[in-house]
């Protein structure tokens, strides 16, 4: 897990009845999106300035922009890889490239050669890194090098949409969350502790209300 951040996060968006889970929650459980119904929700992969490589979820809101969390963009080095496959690698090898120089992150050429999309990460200038309890501003975007064709975009709800819900009703208001998660299950033998499976590497899940 990335320090002070969750590696897997549902993309932050409100559209077509879809609203992200709170920033403190990872994508857990849910139903696999086998019909690719939410094809505009992608997996993003990036190198960070702490030397690690991380992944999150993001939503395509225009042909060139994906919306995600600020803690999925803060400290990114190099380019961010974007992939919309609903199931990432059923078996080895993993489809993602390794950067020639991890300290500098991905290059556009490395990403496009792998068949994924390349973009640049930007973080909300007032992101508090969870130090401001009133407003985290946990919002980031990925601006793609080239516009994507053939993938539907998800419109963003207007400013103040959540304000229309009475604060006391928020905890009992149902939303649908979509994002990538790693399958967790008990091994067939040996210790029976639920463990993240190596493969499939990640799947797009829908948390149905």
Secondary structure, 3 states (H helix, E strand, C coil): CCCCCCCCCCCCCEECCEECCCCCCCCCCCEECCCCCCCCEEEEEEEECCCCEEEEEEEEEECCEEEECHHHCCCEEEEEEEECCCEECCCCCCCCCCCCCCCCCECHHHHHHCCCEEEEEEECCCCCCCCCCCCCCCCEEEEECCCCCCCCCCCCCCCCCHHHCCHHHHHHCCCEEEEEECCEECCCCCCCCCEECCCCCEEEEEECC
